[in-house]
Amino acid sequence: MHPSSSILRILQRVESYVATNLSSSHLEAARIIEEKFLKLLGFLSTKLSTMSRCVTQFITHSFWRLVFQSNPFVVQLIYFVAISFAGFLALKSLNPHGKPVPRDFDLMFTSVSAATVSSMSTIEMEDLSDQQLWVLILLMLLGGEVFTSMLGLHLNNAKANKEVLSQRSLSSIRREIEISISANNIDQIDMECGQSEAVISHNQVQQTKSTRHSSRTILAHIVTGYFLASVVCSSVVIIIYFWLNSDARQVLHSKDIKICTFAIFTAVSSFANCGFTPLNSNMQAFTNNSVLLLLVIPQILAGNTLFSPLLRLSVWALGKLSGEQEYTRILQHPEETGYKHLPTQRNSVYIFLTVTGLILLQVISLFSFERGSKAFGRMNWFQKLVGSLFQSVSTRQAGEAVLDISTFSSPTLLLFAIVMYLPSNISFLPINSDKQPLADKKPSRRAMWKDFSITSPACLALFTFLACITERKSMSADPLNFNVFSMMFEVISAFGNVGYSLGYSCEKMMKPDATCKAASYGFVGWWTDEGKLIIILVMFVGKLKKFIIKEEKD
C-alpha cells in the first residue's frame, strides 16, 4: 500500500471522528439553548398574561370609577369629545371619490355638529360619500337626547346593582358576626327584642330599595323600546313613502342618494333633533311633498320636546295592557326612578300645552308676515300650512328647514331666535318642584363652583362678542352679510343645538367679487377658523348647558 494512501485514509477517519463528535456536541448545545429559550418564553408569557390582566382590571376599575363616582359633567364632556374625535377620524378615512375633499378642520366641525346634534354646517352635504353619511347617522344616534338619557339610566341601574351586591355581602357578614356574638352572650334573651326590631327596619329599607330598583329597571326597558321602535318605525315609514311616490324618489335619484340611506338618515336626524339631511337644500326639495313633511313632524316631536309626555303615556299604556302594579307605581312616584324625562301628570300637560302654544305662535307669525314672501313661492294654501307647521316644529331643537329662512322678515327671525333660545323642557306654566330650600345647608366644596356659573344671556353675549372679534375684518369689509344680528343668530342657533342659519349671499357684498360662489352650507362656513372654533365651543356648551348654565341647574 502506498504511504500517501494510508495517510489519506487516516486523515479521513480523523475528519469523520471530529465531525461526529462536533455535531453531537452542537446538537447537545442546541437542545440546551432550545430548552432555555422555551423556559424564557414561558416565563415571559406568564408575566405578560399577569400584566395584561392587571392592566385590564385597572382600566375596567378606572372606567367604572369614572362613570359612577365622577362628576356627570366630566363624564358627558369626555363622552362627547371622544365620539366627536372618533367621528372625525372615520370621516377623514372615508374621503369620497370624485368629489371635493373637505378640509380636516371642516370635517372636525361636522363631526362635532353631528355628535352634539346641532347641524351647523361648513361643507356641502352632497359632497359626502355614502359611508360618511352612515358615520353621521351613528354620531347622531349616539348624541341624541333620548339615547344619552337612556344610557345614563342603564348606567345608574348598573351602579345600583353593584351597591346591592356589596350590601348583600356586608349583610351576610354582619349576620354571621351577630350569630357568633349572640351564641356566647349571656343576655341573649334581653337582646332579642332589639335585634328583631333592627331586622324589621333593615328589611323595610331593603324592600324599598328593591322596589325602586325594579321601577328603574322597568323604566330603562321602556325607554330602550321607545328609542328602538321610534327609529325603526320612522325609517320604515319613510322608505315606504319613497317607494310609493315617484316624484320624491326622482329627487334622490337625481342626487345619486340611496333611498335606504336617506330614509334612515332623515329618521335618525329627526328623532335626535339634529337637522342634517343628505341634501344640500335640506328639506326644501320636498316643499310639494306635504305627506312626507307630515310623516317627519311626529318624529321630531317624539325625540325631544314631547318625549317626556309621550314616555309617560307609554308607561300608562303598558300598565293598562299588562295590568302590573309596577307601572302604576312608576306613574305615581316618578321621582323614585331618578329619570328627569319622566314628569308628573300635571307637568306633562303643562309641557304639552307649552309646546303646542309655541308652535301655534310661530305658525300664526309665518302666515301673518311671510304668506306672500319669496320663501313660499308658488305653494298652495295647504302646502303653505304644512310648510309653516314643519318649520315651526323644527325651530325648537330640530333645525330642519323646508323654507328659506334668510328671506323672512325681522319680526319672524326675532321670534325664531327667541324660540331657539328656549330649552326643550321649558314650561310657561308652574311646574311642581320637590326641591327643598338650601338656605340652612352649609356650602360644600362641590357646590361652591356653582357661584361662578353664568346665565344664558351672559353666555350668549360673551360668545357673540368673541365672534365679533374674530370676524371684525369681515364685518368691516362686508357689513351686510357680517352684521351683529346674523352673528348673534348663528351663536343662538349653536347654543340651542338647532342649526338654523341666515346663510351668506354674494349679492349683498359691498364690493362685488367674481370669485364668490353661492354655497348651501351655513353662515359659519364663511367664518375664519378662529370663529368656527368658537362655534364648536358654543355647541359643546349648548349640549352641556344643564350642568354649567345657572338657570338649567337642578
C-alpha positions as CSV (number, residue, x, y, z in Angstrom):
1,M,0.0,0.0,0.0
2,H,1.3,3.4,-0.9
3,P,2.1,5.6,2.1
4,S,0.2,8.5,0.8
5,S,-3.0,6.5,0.5
6,S,-2.7,5.2,4.1
7,I,-2.1,8.8,5.3
8,L,-5.2,9.9,3.4
9,R,-7.4,7.2,4.9
10,I,-6.1,8.2,8.4
11,L,-7.0,11.8,7.8
12,Q,-10.5,10.9,6.6
13,R,-11.1,8.8,9.7
14,V,-9.9,11.7,11.9
15,E,-12.1,14.1,10.0
16,S,-15.1,11.8,10.3
17,Y,-14.4,11.3,14.0
18,V,-14.1,15.0,14.6
19,A,-17.2,15.8,12.6
20,T,-19.2,13.2,14.5
21,N,-18.1,14.5,17.9
22,L,-18.5,18.1,16.9
23,S,-22.0,17.5,15.5
24,S,-23.2,15.7,18.6
25,S,-21.8,18.4,20.8
26,H,-23.5,21.1,18.7
27,L,-26.8,19.2,18.9
28,E,-26.5,19.0,22.7
29,A,-25.8,22.7,22.9
30,A,-28.7,23.5,20.6
31,R,-31.0,21.3,22.7
32,I,-29.9,23.1,25.9
33,I,-30.4,26.5,24.2
34,E,-33.8,25.5,23.0
35,E,-34.9,24.4,26.4
36,K,-33.7,27.6,28.0
37,F,-35.4,29.6,25.3
38,L,-38.7,27.8,25.8
39,K,-38.4,28.4,29.5
40,L,-37.8,32.1,28.9
41,L,-40.8,32.2,26.5
42,G,-43.0,30.5,29.2
43,F,-41.8,32.9,31.8
44,L,-42.4,36.0,29.6
45,S,-45.8,34.6,28.6
46,T,-46.8,34.2,32.2
47,K,-45.6,37.7,33.1
48,L,-47.3,39.3,30.1
49,S,-50.5,37.5,30.9
50,T,-50.4,38.6,34.5
51,M,-49.6,42.2,33.4
52,S,-52.4,42.2,30.9
53,R,-54.9,41.1,33.5
54,C,-53.6,43.8,35.9
55,V,-53.9,46.4,33.1
56,T,-57.4,45.2,32.1
57,Q,-58.6,45.3,35.7
58,F,-57.1,48.7,36.2
59,I,-58.7,50.1,33.1
60,T,-62.1,48.5,34.0
61,H,-61.9,49.8,37.6
62,S,-60.9,53.3,36.3
63,F,-63.7,53.3,33.8
64,W,-66.4,52.3,36.3
65,R,-64.9,54.8,38.8
66,L,-65.1,57.5,36.2
67,V,-68.7,56.6,35.3
68,F,-70.0,56.1,38.8
69,Q,-68.1,58.4,41.0
70,S,-67.0,61.3,38.7
71,N,-69.0,64.5,38.1
72,P,-71.7,63.9,35.5
73,F,-70.5,67.0,33.6
74,V,-67.0,65.5,33.3
75,V,-68.3,62.1,32.1
76,Q,-70.6,63.6,29.4
77,L,-67.8,66.1,28.3
78,I,-65.4,63.2,27.8
79,Y,-68.1,61.2,26.1
80,F,-69.0,63.9,23.5
81,V,-65.4,64.8,22.9
82,A,-64.5,61.2,22.4
83,I,-67.3,60.4,19.9
84,S,-66.6,63.7,18.1
85,F,-62.9,62.8,17.6
86,A,-63.7,59.2,16.6
87,G,-66.2,60.6,14.1
88,F,-63.6,62.9,12.7
89,L,-61.2,60.1,12.2
90,A,-63.9,58.0,10.5
91,L,-64.9,60.9,8.2
92,K,-61.3,61.6,7.3
93,S,-60.6,57.9,6.4
94,L,-63.6,57.7,4.2
95,N,-63.0,60.5,1.7
96,P,-65.4,60.4,-1.2
97,H,-64.0,59.5,-4.7
98,G,-64.7,62.0,-7.5
99,K,-65.9,64.7,-5.1
100,P,-64.2,67.7,-3.4
101,V,-62.3,66.7,-0.3
102,P,-63.3,68.9,2.7
103,R,-60.6,70.3,4.9
104,D,-59.8,68.4,8.1
105,F,-61.0,71.3,10.2
106,D,-64.3,71.3,8.5
107,L,-64.6,67.6,8.9
108,M,-63.9,68.0,12.6
109,F,-66.5,70.8,12.8
110,T,-69.1,68.5,11.1
111,S,-68.3,65.6,13.4
112,V,-68.9,67.9,16.5
113,S,-72.0,69.3,14.9
114,A,-73.4,65.8,14.4
115,A,-72.4,64.5,17.9
116,T,-74.0,67.5,19.6
117,V,-77.0,67.2,17.2
118,S,-76.5,70.9,16.2
119,S,-76.5,70.5,12.4
120,M,-74.2,73.6,12.0
121,S,-72.7,73.0,8.6
122,T,-69.5,74.2,6.9
123,I,-69.5,71.7,4.0
124,E,-71.8,70.7,1.2
125,M,-73.7,67.6,2.4
126,E,-73.9,66.2,-1.1
127,D,-70.1,66.1,-1.2
128,L,-70.1,63.3,1.4
129,S,-69.9,59.7,0.4
130,D,-72.5,57.1,1.4
131,Q,-70.1,55.7,4.0
132,Q,-69.6,59.2,5.5
133,L,-73.3,59.6,5.8
134,W,-73.5,56.4,7.8
135,V,-70.8,57.8,10.1
136,L,-73.0,60.9,10.7
137,I,-76.0,58.6,11.3
138,L,-74.1,56.8,14.1
139,L,-72.9,60.1,15.6
140,M,-76.5,61.5,15.6
141,L,-77.7,58.3,17.3
142,L,-75.1,58.5,20.0
143,G,-75.6,62.2,20.6
144,G,-79.4,62.3,20.7
145,E,-81.0,63.3,24.0
146,V,-83.1,60.1,24.2
147,F,-80.1,57.8,23.7
148,T,-77.8,59.7,26.1
149,S,-80.5,59.8,28.8
150,M,-81.2,56.1,28.2
151,L,-77.5,55.3,28.5
152,G,-77.4,57.2,31.8
153,L,-80.4,55.3,33.1
154,H,-78.8,52.0,32.3
155,L,-75.5,53.1,34.0
156,N,-77.4,54.2,37.1
157,N,-79.0,50.8,37.2
158,A,-75.6,49.1,36.9
159,K,-74.4,51.2,39.8
160,A,-77.4,50.3,41.9
161,N,-76.8,46.6,41.1
162,K,-73.2,46.9,42.3
163,E,-74.4,48.6,45.5
164,V,-77.0,45.9,46.1
165,L,-74.4,43.2,45.7
166,S,-72.0,44.9,48.1
167,Q,-74.8,45.5,50.7
168,R,-75.8,41.8,50.5
169,S,-72.2,40.7,51.2
170,L,-72.0,43.1,54.1
171,S,-75.3,42.0,55.4
172,S,-74.3,38.3,55.3
173,I,-71.0,39.1,57.2
174,R,-72.9,41.2,59.7
175,R,-75.4,38.4,60.4
176,E,-72.6,35.9,60.9
177,I,-71.0,38.2,63.4
178,E,-74.3,38.7,65.2
179,I,-74.9,35.0,65.4
180,S,-71.4,34.3,66.8
181,I,-71.8,37.1,69.4
182,S,-75.3,36.0,70.4
183,A,-74.2,32.4,70.8
184,N,-71.7,33.5,73.5
185,N,-73.8,36.3,75.0
186,I,-75.4,35.6,78.4
187,D,-78.0,38.4,77.9
188,Q,-79.3,36.9,74.6
189,I,-82.9,37.0,75.8
190,D,-82.7,40.7,76.6
191,M,-81.3,41.5,73.2
192,E,-83.9,39.5,71.1
193,C,-86.4,42.3,71.1
194,G,-83.9,44.9,69.9
195,Q,-82.5,42.6,67.3
196,S,-85.9,41.8,65.9
197,E,-86.8,45.5,65.6
198,A,-83.5,46.1,63.8
199,V,-84.1,43.2,61.4
200,I,-87.6,44.5,60.6
201,S,-86.3,48.0,60.0
202,H,-83.5,46.7,57.8
203,N,-85.9,44.5,55.8
204,Q,-88.2,47.5,55.2
205,V,-85.3,49.6,53.9
206,Q,-84.2,46.7,51.7
207,Q,-87.7,46.2,50.4
208,T,-88.0,49.9,49.5
209,K,-84.6,49.8,47.7
210,S,-85.7,46.7,45.8
211,T,-88.9,48.3,44.7
212,R,-87.1,51.4,43.4
213,H,-84.6,49.3,41.6
214,S,-87.3,47.3,40.0
215,S,-89.0,50.5,38.8
216,R,-85.8,51.9,37.4
217,T,-85.2,48.6,35.6
218,I,-88.6,48.5,34.0
219,L,-88.3,52.2,33.0
220,A,-84.9,51.5,31.4
221,H,-86.5,48.8,29.3
222,I,-89.4,51.1,28.3
223,V,-87.1,53.9,27.2
224,T,-85.0,51.4,25.2
225,G,-88.1,50.1,23.5
226,Y,-89.3,53.6,22.8
227,F,-86.0,54.5,21.3
228,L,-85.7,51.4,19.0
229,A,-89.4,51.5,18.0
230,S,-89.3,55.2,17.1
231,V,-86.1,54.9,14.9
232,V,-87.1,51.7,13.2
233,C,-90.8,52.7,12.5
234,S,-89.7,56.1,11.3
235,S,-87.2,54.6,8.8
236,V,-89.7,52.1,7.5
237,V,-92.4,54.7,7.0
238,I,-90.1,57.0,5.1
239,I,-88.9,54.1,2.9
240,I,-92.5,53.1,2.1
241,Y,-93.3,56.7,1.2
242,F,-90.5,56.9,-1.3
243,W,-91.5,53.6,-2.8
244,L,-95.0,54.9,-3.4
245,N,-94.1,58.5,-4.5
246,S,-92.2,58.6,-7.8
247,D,-91.6,62.4,-7.7
248,A,-89.9,62.2,-4.3
249,R,-87.9,59.2,-5.4
250,Q,-86.7,61.1,-8.5
251,V,-85.3,63.8,-6.3
252,L,-83.0,61.3,-4.6
253,H,-82.0,59.6,-7.9
254,S,-81.0,62.9,-9.4
255,K,-78.6,63.4,-6.4
256,D,-77.4,59.8,-6.6
257,I,-78.6,59.2,-3.0
258,K,-79.8,55.8,-1.9
259,I,-83.4,55.6,-0.7
260,C,-82.5,53.5,2.3
261,T,-79.6,55.8,3.3
262,F,-81.8,58.9,3.0
263,A,-84.7,57.3,4.9
264,I,-82.6,56.1,7.9
265,F,-80.5,59.3,7.9
266,T,-83.7,61.5,8.0
267,A,-85.4,59.3,10.6
268,V,-82.4,59.4,12.9
269,S,-81.8,63.1,12.3
270,S,-85.4,64.0,13.0
271,F,-85.7,61.8,16.1
272,A,-82.4,63.0,17.5
273,N,-83.4,66.6,16.6
274,C,-80.1,67.1,14.7
275,G,-81.4,68.7,11.5
276,F,-78.9,67.3,9.0
277,T,-80.2,65.7,5.7
278,P,-78.1,64.2,2.9
279,L,-79.3,67.1,0.6
280,N,-77.7,70.5,0.3
281,S,-81.1,72.1,0.4
282,N,-82.1,70.2,3.5
283,M,-85.9,69.6,3.2
284,Q,-86.6,72.4,0.7
285,A,-86.5,69.9,-2.1
286,F,-89.8,68.4,-0.7
287,T,-91.9,71.6,-0.3
288,N,-94.5,70.0,-2.5
289,N,-94.4,66.6,-0.7
290,S,-96.7,67.6,2.2
291,V,-97.3,64.0,3.2
292,L,-93.5,63.4,3.8
293,L,-93.4,66.5,6.0
294,L,-96.4,65.3,8.0
295,L,-94.6,62.0,8.5
296,V,-91.4,63.7,9.8
297,I,-93.2,66.1,12.2
298,P,-94.2,63.4,14.7
299,Q,-90.6,62.1,14.7
300,I,-89.2,65.5,15.6
301,L,-91.7,65.9,18.5
302,A,-91.3,62.4,19.8
303,G,-87.5,62.8,20.0
304,N,-87.3,65.9,22.1
305,T,-90.0,68.4,23.0
306,L,-92.8,65.9,23.6
307,F,-90.5,63.0,24.7
308,S,-91.5,63.4,28.4
309,P,-95.3,63.4,27.9
310,L,-95.1,60.5,25.4
311,L,-92.9,58.5,27.7
312,R,-95.4,58.9,30.5
313,L,-98.2,57.9,28.0
314,S,-96.2,54.8,27.0
315,V,-95.8,53.7,30.7
316,W,-99.5,54.2,31.2
317,A,-100.4,52.2,28.1
318,L,-98.1,49.3,29.1
319,G,-99.6,49.3,32.5
320,K,-103.1,49.0,31.1
321,L,-102.1,46.2,28.8
322,S,-100.1,44.2,31.4
323,G,-102.1,45.0,34.5
324,E,-99.0,45.0,36.6
325,Q,-98.7,47.4,39.6
326,E,-95.1,48.3,38.9
327,Y,-96.3,50.6,36.1
328,T,-98.8,52.3,38.4
329,R,-96.1,52.9,41.0
330,I,-93.8,54.4,38.3
331,L,-96.5,56.9,37.3
332,Q,-97.4,57.7,40.9
333,H,-93.8,58.2,42.1
334,P,-91.7,59.2,39.0
335,E,-89.1,60.9,41.3
336,E,-88.1,57.5,42.6
337,T,-86.7,56.5,39.2
338,G,-84.3,59.4,39.2
339,Y,-85.1,60.0,35.5
340,K,-85.6,63.6,34.7
341,H,-87.6,62.9,31.5
342,L,-90.4,61.2,33.4
343,P,-92.6,64.1,34.7
344,T,-95.8,64.0,36.8
345,Q,-99.2,64.0,35.1
346,R,-99.7,67.8,35.6
347,N,-96.2,68.6,34.4
348,S,-96.8,66.5,31.3
349,V,-99.9,68.5,30.5
350,Y,-98.0,71.8,31.1
351,I,-95.2,70.7,28.7
352,F,-97.7,69.7,26.0
353,L,-99.5,73.0,26.3
354,T,-96.3,74.9,26.1
355,V,-95.1,73.0,23.0
356,T,-98.4,73.4,21.3
357,G,-98.6,77.1,22.1
358,L,-95.2,77.9,20.8
359,I,-95.9,76.0,17.5
360,L,-99.2,77.9,17.0
361,L,-97.5,81.2,17.7
362,Q,-94.9,80.6,15.0
363,V,-97.5,79.3,12.5
364,I,-99.5,82.5,13.1
365,S,-96.4,84.6,12.7
366,L,-95.4,82.9,9.4
367,F,-98.9,83.3,8.0
368,S,-99.1,86.9,9.1
369,F,-95.7,88.1,7.9
370,E,-94.4,85.7,5.3
371,R,-97.5,84.4,3.5
372,G,-96.7,86.3,0.3
373,S,-92.9,86.2,0.6
374,K,-90.4,84.6,-1.7
375,A,-90.0,81.7,0.8
376,F,-93.4,80.2,0.0
377,G,-93.0,80.7,-3.8
378,R,-95.9,79.1,-5.7
379,M,-97.1,76.8,-2.9
380,N,-100.8,76.4,-2.5
381,W,-102.6,77.1,0.8
382,F,-102.3,73.5,2.1
383,Q,-98.6,73.3,1.3
384,K,-98.1,76.7,3.0
385,L,-99.9,75.4,6.1
386,V,-97.9,72.2,6.2
387,G,-94.6,74.0,5.5
388,S,-95.3,76.6,8.2
389,L,-96.2,73.8,10.7
390,F,-93.0,71.8,9.8
391,Q,-90.8,74.9,10.1
392,S,-92.4,75.9,13.4
393,V,-91.9,72.4,14.9
394,S,-88.3,72.3,13.8
395,T,-87.4,75.7,15.3
396,R,-87.3,74.4,18.9
397,Q,-84.5,71.9,18.5
398,A,-84.5,70.0,15.2
399,G,-83.3,72.7,12.8
400,E,-84.6,71.0,9.6
401,A,-85.7,73.7,7.1
402,V,-88.3,73.4,4.4
403,L,-88.3,77.2,3.8
404,D,-85.5,79.6,3.2
405,I,-85.5,81.5,6.5
406,S,-83.0,84.0,5.2
407,T,-85.9,85.7,3.3
408,F,-88.0,86.0,6.4
409,S,-88.8,89.4,7.9
410,S,-87.2,90.8,11.0
411,P,-90.1,90.0,13.4
412,T,-90.2,86.4,12.3
413,L,-86.4,86.0,12.7
414,L,-86.5,87.6,16.1
415,L,-89.3,85.1,17.2
416,F,-87.2,82.2,15.8
417,A,-84.2,83.4,17.8
418,I,-86.2,83.5,21.0
419,V,-87.7,80.1,20.4
420,M,-84.3,78.6,19.6
421,Y,-83.0,80.0,22.9
422,L,-85.6,78.2,25.0
423,P,-84.7,74.8,26.3
424,S,-86.7,71.8,25.1
425,N,-88.3,71.0,28.5
426,I,-89.4,74.5,29.4
427,S,-93.0,75.2,30.5
428,F,-94.6,78.6,30.9
429,L,-97.0,77.2,33.4
430,P,-95.8,76.5,37.0
431,I,-94.2,73.1,37.4
432,N,-94.2,71.3,40.7
433,S,-90.9,71.0,42.4
434,D,-89.9,68.8,45.3
435,K,-86.7,70.7,45.9
436,Q,-86.1,71.9,49.4
437,P,-84.5,75.3,50.1
438,L,-80.8,75.1,50.7
439,A,-80.5,78.2,52.9
440,D,-79.9,76.2,56.0
441,K,-77.3,73.9,54.4
442,K,-73.6,74.6,54.6
443,P,-72.0,75.1,51.3
444,S,-70.0,72.1,50.2
445,R,-66.8,72.3,48.1
446,R,-68.6,70.6,45.2
447,A,-71.4,73.2,45.3
448,M,-69.2,76.3,45.7
449,W,-68.3,76.3,42.0
450,K,-71.9,77.0,41.1
451,D,-71.5,80.5,42.3
452,F,-69.2,81.1,39.3
453,S,-71.8,79.9,36.8
454,I,-73.1,82.4,34.3
455,T,-76.5,82.9,32.9
456,S,-77.6,82.0,29.4
457,P,-77.9,85.7,28.2
458,A,-74.4,86.4,29.6
459,C,-73.0,83.3,27.9
460,L,-74.6,84.3,24.6
461,A,-73.3,87.9,24.9
462,L,-69.8,86.6,25.7
463,F,-69.6,84.3,22.7
464,T,-71.2,86.8,20.3
465,F,-68.5,89.3,21.5
466,L,-65.8,86.8,20.8
467,A,-67.2,86.0,17.4
468,C,-67.3,89.7,16.5
469,I,-63.6,90.0,17.5
470,T,-62.5,87.1,15.3
471,E,-64.7,88.3,12.3
472,R,-64.0,92.0,12.7
473,K,-62.3,92.3,9.3
474,S,-65.2,90.7,7.5
475,M,-67.7,92.9,9.4
476,S,-65.8,95.9,8.2
477,A,-65.4,94.8,4.6
478,D,-68.8,93.0,4.2
479,P,-71.3,94.6,6.7
480,L,-74.5,93.4,5.0
481,N,-73.6,89.8,5.5
482,F,-71.5,90.0,8.6
483,N,-73.8,92.1,10.8
484,V,-74.3,91.7,14.5
485,F,-77.8,90.2,14.3
486,S,-76.7,87.5,11.8
487,M,-73.7,86.5,14.0
488,M,-75.9,86.5,17.2
489,F,-78.5,84.4,15.3
490,E,-75.7,81.9,14.5
491,V,-74.5,81.8,18.1
492,I,-78.0,81.3,19.4
493,S,-78.6,78.5,16.9
494,A,-75.4,76.7,18.0
495,F,-76.2,77.3,21.7
496,G,-79.6,75.8,21.3
497,N,-78.2,72.9,19.2
498,V,-80.7,73.9,16.4
499,G,-78.7,74.5,13.3
500,Y,-80.6,77.4,11.7
501,S,-78.6,79.9,9.7
502,L,-79.2,83.0,7.7
503,G,-76.6,81.9,5.2
504,Y,-74.3,84.1,3.1
505,S,-75.3,86.0,-0.1
506,C,-72.7,87.1,-2.7
507,E,-75.3,89.7,-3.9
508,K,-75.1,91.5,-0.6
509,M,-71.3,92.2,-0.9
510,M,-70.4,95.9,-0.9
511,K,-67.7,95.2,-3.5
512,P,-68.8,92.6,-6.0
513,D,-66.4,89.6,-6.2
514,A,-66.4,87.4,-9.3
515,T,-64.8,84.6,-7.4
516,C,-67.6,84.5,-4.8
517,K,-69.8,81.4,-5.3
518,A,-73.1,80.6,-3.6
519,A,-73.0,77.7,-1.2
520,S,-75.7,75.8,0.7
521,Y,-73.8,75.5,4.0
522,G,-74.5,77.8,6.9
523,F,-73.2,81.3,7.6
524,V,-70.5,79.9,9.9
525,G,-68.9,78.2,6.8
526,W,-67.8,81.7,5.7
527,W,-66.1,82.4,9.0
528,T,-62.4,82.2,9.9
529,D,-61.1,79.1,11.6
530,E,-61.0,81.0,14.9
531,G,-64.6,81.9,14.5
532,K,-65.5,78.3,13.7
533,L,-63.6,77.2,16.8
534,I,-65.8,79.5,18.9
535,I,-68.9,77.9,17.4
536,I,-67.5,74.4,18.3
537,L,-67.2,75.6,21.9
538,V,-70.7,77.0,21.8
539,M,-72.1,73.7,20.5
540,F,-70.4,71.8,23.4
541,V,-71.7,74.4,25.9
542,G,-75.2,74.2,24.5
543,K,-75.2,70.4,24.7
544,L,-73.9,70.5,28.4
545,K,-75.7,73.7,29.5
546,K,-77.8,71.8,32.0
547,F,-74.5,71.5,34.0
548,I,-72.9,74.9,33.5
549,I,-75.7,77.4,32.9
550,K,-77.2,78.7,36.1
551,E,-80.9,78.6,35.0
552,E,-80.6,74.9,33.9
553,K,-79.2,73.5,37.2
554,D,-81.2,71.3,39.5
